[in-house]
């Protein structure tokens, strides 16, 4: 029986072609999702025409499925969506008016949010939100909340996190309730939200994920392990890390997404396992696409922190300085500066720390937090 897409149909040929190519090589949705670093439920929606996909997804699937550019070419021929021309409205109207100039008129709209700077991404997310409902509304609310947090709009971000949880909880089943809470926790750590509050959300995420094991991937256990490590609850963090590693052990090495390596490396860093953390973070960096500039910057800064923990202080400091100096201005956001601030907290007495402090002090995203505050917010 052929499934009829719900609502507007996106990319009427890309989705079916993706499914045909995936099945031709004998991969399940979960296997392909793990290889390309996307959630399997998202890939399912793309194949059924419920989501448009992205140029990055097409490129990654071409690589994994050996389709020699067919998927990318098909995606690029997709029909334009009428809702791209709708004006932004609602609580982000002010943000829209201030940011619309960055897009120009008639230019292409972003498809892969990881490849778009947050200031340029926000208007597109708001536009898409005008016609969204159900799972799409939950996912877009989550992305809007994350983007607002990156732009330093924390109060408004909190409202959108509430909207994302409410929309996700209204769905009868699926990974979204667990995933939204876990993503809020991970972003909340960079915002320096109270750890007790974040731990409650992380525990809720894991509990929800256990009702549908594996549906939300490694994200719920990542969130829980990170908060426990930040709290200094070492034994519990160790157990959470083992559960996280267990998720990875179910995958072949080449199928593990870069986020899993980042998560394991980040927890190792917080627990003081510098060498192991560096190995994992280096692997994550190898797997992270070049076009995901912000993600790669945060990965490099996590690696810089881990190098300091491993005793390679000069290398860690040099890495952090390089990232901040070379990163294009449009990618300098609050999450990047939080990651750099964690490095500064560890190297305050070292030669070169003054230069890092100066770079951080110029940030517009500090929201009143003292430079080099590090983990004193616990």
C-alpha positions as CSV (number, residue, x, y, z in Angstrom):
1,X,0.0,0.0,0.0
2,X,1.4,3.4,-1.0
3,X,1.5,6.0,1.8
4,X,0.1,9.4,1.0
5,X,2.2,12.2,2.3
6,X,0.5,14.4,4.9
7,X,0.1,18.1,4.1
8,X,2.3,19.8,1.5
9,X,4.5,17.4,-0.6
10,X,8.2,18.3,-0.8
11,X,10.7,17.2,-3.4
12,X,8.3,14.7,-5.1
13,X,11.1,12.8,-6.8
14,X,14.0,13.2,-4.3
15,X,12.3,11.2,-1.5
16,X,11.2,8.2,-3.5
17,X,14.6,8.1,-5.2
18,X,16.4,8.1,-1.9
19,X,14.3,5.2,-0.6
20,X,14.9,3.3,-3.9
21,X,18.7,3.8,-3.7
22,X,18.8,2.9,0.0
23,X,16.8,-0.3,-0.5
24,X,19.0,-1.2,-3.5
25,X,22.1,-1.5,-1.3
26,X,20.2,-3.2,1.5
27,X,20.4,-0.6,4.2
28,X,17.7,0.1,6.7
29,X,16.6,3.6,7.6
30,X,18.5,3.5,10.9
31,X,21.7,2.2,9.3
32,X,21.7,5.0,6.7
33,X,20.7,7.6,9.3
34,X,23.7,6.6,11.5
35,X,26.1,6.8,8.5
36,X,25.0,10.3,7.5
37,X,24.4,11.7,11.0
38,X,20.7,12.4,10.6
39,X,17.8,11.1,12.8
40,X,16.1,8.1,11.2
41,X,12.6,9.5,11.7
42,X,13.6,12.6,9.7
43,X,14.9,10.4,6.8
44,X,11.6,8.5,6.9
45,X,9.7,11.8,6.5
46,X,12.0,12.8,3.6
47,X,11.5,9.5,1.8
48,X,7.7,9.9,2.2
49,X,7.7,13.4,0.9
50,X,6.8,15.0,4.2
51,X,10.1,16.9,4.6
52,X,12.2,18.5,1.8
53,X,15.6,17.1,2.8
54,X,18.7,19.2,2.2
55,X,21.6,19.6,-0.2
56,X,23.9,18.3,2.5
57,X,21.7,15.2,3.1
58,X,21.7,14.5,-0.6
59,X,25.5,14.8,-0.8
60,X,26.0,12.5,2.1
61,X,23.6,9.9,0.8
62,X,25.3,10.0,-2.6
63,X,28.5,9.2,-0.8
64,X,27.1,6.4,1.4
65,X,24.9,4.8,-1.3
66,X,27.4,5.1,-4.2
67,X,24.9,6.9,-6.4
68,X,27.4,9.2,-8.1
69,X,25.6,12.5,-7.6
70,X,22.2,11.3,-8.7
71,X,20.5,12.3,-5.4
72,X,22.2,15.7,-5.3
73,X,21.1,16.4,-8.9
74,X,17.6,15.3,-8.2
75,X,17.4,17.4,-5.0
76,X,18.6,20.5,-6.9
77,X,15.8,20.1,-9.4
78,X,13.1,20.1,-6.6
79,X,10.2,22.5,-7.0
80,X,10.3,25.8,-5.0
81,X,7.9,26.0,-2.0
82,X,5.3,28.7,-2.0
83,X,5.6,29.2,1.8
84,X,9.2,30.5,1.3
85,X,7.7,33.9,0.2
86,X,5.5,34.4,3.3
87,X,6.5,37.2,5.6
88,X,7.6,36.4,9.2
89,X,5.2,37.2,12.0
90,X,4.5,36.5,15.6
91,X,6.9,36.9,18.6
92,X,10.0,37.0,16.4
93,X,8.8,39.9,14.2
94,X,11.5,42.3,15.6
95,X,14.2,39.7,15.0
96,X,12.9,39.2,11.4
97,X,13.1,42.9,10.6
98,X,16.6,43.2,11.9
99,X,17.9,40.1,10.1
100,X,16.0,40.0,6.8
101,X,18.7,42.3,5.2
102,X,21.3,39.5,5.7
103,X,19.4,37.3,3.2
104,X,19.0,39.8,0.4
105,X,16.0,39.6,-2.0
106,X,15.2,36.6,-4.0
107,X,18.2,34.6,-2.8
108,X,18.1,30.9,-2.0
109,X,16.7,29.8,1.3
110,X,18.8,27.5,3.5
111,X,17.9,23.8,3.6
112,X,20.5,22.5,6.0
113,X,20.4,24.5,9.2
114,X,23.9,23.4,10.3
115,X,25.4,25.1,7.2
116,X,23.7,28.5,7.8
117,X,24.8,31.2,10.3
118,X,22.3,31.7,13.1
119,X,21.4,35.3,12.2
120,X,20.5,34.2,8.6
121,X,18.8,31.0,9.7
122,X,16.3,32.5,12.1
123,X,14.1,34.2,9.5
124,X,13.8,31.0,7.5
125,X,12.8,29.0,10.5
126,X,10.1,31.6,11.4
127,X,8.8,31.4,7.8
128,X,8.5,27.7,7.8
129,X,6.7,27.8,11.2
130,X,3.8,29.6,9.7
131,X,2.4,26.4,8.2
132,X,3.8,23.8,10.5
133,X,1.9,21.5,12.8
134,X,2.5,18.2,14.7
135,X,6.1,16.8,14.5
136,X,7.3,19.6,12.2
137,X,6.1,22.3,14.6
138,X,8.0,20.6,17.5
139,X,11.2,20.3,15.4
140,X,11.0,23.8,14.2
141,X,10.3,25.2,17.7
142,X,13.3,23.3,18.9
143,X,15.5,24.7,16.1
144,X,14.2,28.2,16.8
145,X,15.0,27.9,20.5
146,X,18.5,26.7,19.8
147,X,19.1,29.5,17.3
148,X,17.8,32.1,19.7
149,X,20.1,30.7,22.4
150,X,23.1,31.0,20.0
151,X,22.1,34.6,19.3
152,X,22.1,35.4,23.0
153,X,18.3,35.7,23.2
154,X,17.9,33.4,26.2
155,X,14.6,34.6,27.6
156,X,12.9,34.3,24.3
157,X,14.6,30.9,23.7
158,X,13.1,29.6,27.0
159,X,9.6,30.3,25.6
160,X,10.4,28.4,22.4
161,X,11.7,25.4,24.4
162,X,8.4,25.3,26.2
163,X,6.6,25.4,22.8
164,X,8.8,22.6,21.5
165,X,8.1,20.4,24.5
166,X,4.4,21.1,24.4
167,X,4.2,20.3,20.6
168,X,6.3,17.2,21.0
169,X,4.2,15.9,24.0
170,X,1.1,16.3,21.9
171,X,2.3,13.6,19.5
172,X,1.1,10.1,20.4
173,X,4.4,8.4,19.9
174,X,8.0,8.8,18.6
175,X,11.3,10.1,19.7
176,X,10.5,13.9,19.8
177,X,9.5,14.3,23.5
178,X,12.8,12.8,24.6
179,X,14.9,14.5,21.9
180,X,13.5,18.0,22.6
181,X,14.3,17.7,26.3
182,X,17.8,16.4,25.7
183,X,18.6,19.1,23.1
184,X,17.4,21.7,25.6
185,X,19.7,20.3,28.2
186,X,22.8,20.4,26.0
187,X,22.0,23.9,24.9
188,X,21.2,24.9,28.5
189,X,24.7,23.8,29.6
190,X,26.2,26.4,27.3
191,X,23.7,29.0,28.6
192,X,24.8,28.2,32.2
193,X,21.3,27.3,33.3
194,X,20.9,25.8,36.8
195,X,22.2,22.3,36.8
196,X,19.4,20.9,39.0
197,X,16.9,22.1,36.5
198,X,18.8,20.6,33.6
199,X,19.3,17.3,35.4
200,X,15.5,17.0,35.9
201,X,15.0,17.5,32.2
202,X,17.7,15.0,31.3
203,X,16.2,12.4,33.6
204,X,12.8,13.0,31.9
205,X,14.4,12.6,28.5
206,X,16.0,9.2,29.4
207,X,12.8,8.0,31.0
208,X,10.9,8.9,27.8
209,X,13.5,7.3,25.6
210,X,13.2,4.0,27.6
211,X,9.6,3.8,26.6
212,X,10.8,3.5,23.0
213,X,14.4,2.3,23.3
214,X,16.8,3.9,20.8
215,X,14.3,6.1,19.1
216,X,16.1,9.3,20.1
217,X,19.5,7.8,19.5
218,X,22.4,8.8,21.9
219,X,21.1,12.3,22.7
220,X,19.2,11.6,26.0
221,X,22.1,9.7,27.5
222,X,24.5,12.4,26.3
223,X,22.5,15.1,28.1
224,X,22.3,13.1,31.3
225,X,26.0,12.1,31.3
226,X,27.1,15.7,30.7
227,X,25.0,17.2,33.5
228,X,26.1,14.5,36.0
229,X,29.7,15.2,35.0
230,X,29.2,18.9,35.5
231,X,27.7,18.3,38.9
232,X,30.7,16.3,39.9
233,X,28.6,13.2,40.5
234,X,31.4,11.0,39.2
235,X,30.1,7.5,39.8
236,X,26.7,8.3,38.2
237,X,28.4,10.1,35.3
238,X,30.5,6.9,34.8
239,X,27.4,4.8,34.6
240,X,25.8,7.2,32.1
241,X,28.9,7.2,30.0
242,X,28.9,3.4,29.9
243,X,25.3,3.5,28.7
244,X,26.3,6.0,26.1
245,X,29.2,3.8,25.0
246,X,26.7,0.9,24.8
247,X,24.7,2.9,22.2
248,X,27.8,3.2,20.1
249,X,28.7,-0.5,20.5
250,X,25.5,-1.4,18.7
251,X,26.8,0.3,15.6
252,X,29.7,-0.6,13.3
253,X,32.6,1.9,13.7
254,X,32.0,3.4,10.3
255,X,28.3,3.9,11.0
256,X,28.7,5.9,14.2
257,X,27.7,9.6,13.8
258,X,30.2,12.2,14.8
259,X,27.8,13.4,17.5
260,X,28.3,10.2,19.4
261,X,32.1,10.6,19.3
262,X,31.7,14.2,20.5
263,X,29.5,13.2,23.3
264,X,31.8,10.5,24.6
265,X,34.8,12.8,24.2
266,X,33.1,15.6,26.0
267,X,32.1,13.4,29.0
268,X,35.6,12.0,29.2
269,X,37.0,15.6,29.3
270,X,34.7,16.5,32.2
271,X,35.7,13.4,34.0
272,X,39.4,14.2,33.5
273,X,40.2,11.5,30.9
274,X,42.1,13.8,28.7
275,X,43.9,11.4,26.4
276,X,40.8,9.3,25.7
277,X,38.7,12.4,25.2
278,X,41.2,13.8,22.6
279,X,41.0,10.6,20.6
280,X,37.2,10.6,20.5
281,X,37.0,14.4,19.7
282,X,39.6,14.0,16.9
283,X,37.4,11.2,15.4
284,X,34.3,13.4,15.7
285,X,36.1,16.2,13.9
286,X,37.0,13.8,11.0
287,X,33.4,12.9,10.6
288,X,31.9,16.4,10.9
289,X,31.1,17.9,7.4
290,X,33.2,20.9,6.4
291,X,30.1,23.0,5.7
292,X,29.0,22.8,9.3
293,X,31.3,25.7,10.3
294,X,29.8,26.4,13.7
295,X,29.7,22.8,14.7
296,X,33.3,22.4,13.7
297,X,34.3,25.5,15.7
298,X,32.7,24.1,18.8
299,X,34.3,20.7,18.2
300,X,37.7,22.4,17.9
301,X,37.1,24.3,21.2
302,X,36.0,21.1,22.9
303,X,39.3,19.5,21.7
304,X,41.2,22.5,23.0
305,X,39.7,22.1,26.4
306,X,40.5,18.4,26.3
307,X,44.1,19.0,25.3
308,X,44.5,21.2,28.4
309,X,43.0,18.5,30.6
310,X,45.5,16.0,29.0
311,X,48.4,18.3,29.9
312,X,48.9,19.8,26.5
313,X,48.2,23.3,27.7
314,X,50.1,25.2,25.0
315,X,48.4,23.2,22.2
316,X,45.0,23.7,23.7
317,X,45.4,27.4,24.1
318,X,46.8,27.8,20.5
319,X,43.8,25.8,19.2
320,X,41.3,28.1,21.0
321,X,43.0,31.2,19.7
322,X,43.1,29.9,16.2
323,X,39.4,29.1,16.2
324,X,38.4,32.6,17.4
325,X,40.7,34.4,15.1
326,X,39.8,32.4,11.9
327,X,36.1,31.9,12.5
328,X,34.0,34.2,10.3
329,X,32.1,36.9,12.2
330,X,28.7,35.5,11.3
331,X,29.6,32.3,13.2
332,X,30.6,33.9,16.4
333,X,27.7,33.0,18.7
334,X,27.1,32.3,22.4
335,X,27.7,28.6,22.2
336,X,31.1,29.2,20.6
337,X,32.1,31.7,23.2
338,X,30.9,29.4,26.0
339,X,33.2,26.7,24.7
340,X,36.1,29.1,24.5
341,X,35.4,30.4,28.0
342,X,35.8,26.9,29.3
343,X,39.3,26.8,27.9
344,X,40.1,30.1,29.4
345,X,39.0,28.9,32.8
346,X,41.6,26.2,32.7
347,X,44.5,28.3,31.4
348,X,44.1,31.7,33.1
349,X,47.6,31.7,34.6
350,X,49.3,30.6,31.3
351,X,51.2,32.7,28.8
352,X,48.8,33.7,26.1
353,X,45.7,33.5,28.2
354,X,45.5,37.3,28.1
355,X,45.0,37.3,24.4
356,X,42.2,34.7,24.7
357,X,40.6,36.8,27.4
358,X,40.7,39.8,25.2
359,X,39.1,38.0,22.3
360,X,36.3,36.8,24.6
361,X,35.8,40.2,26.2
362,X,34.9,41.6,22.8
363,X,32.0,39.1,22.4
364,X,28.5,40.6,22.3
365,X,27.0,37.4,23.6
366,X,28.4,37.3,27.2
367,X,25.1,38.4,28.8
368,X,26.8,39.7,31.8
369,X,28.9,36.6,32.6
370,X,32.4,37.3,33.7
371,X,35.2,36.3,31.4
372,X,36.9,33.1,32.5
373,X,34.0,32.2,34.8
374,X,34.4,28.6,33.7
375,X,32.5,26.1,35.8
376,X,31.9,28.3,38.8
377,X,28.2,28.5,37.9
378,X,27.5,25.0,39.3
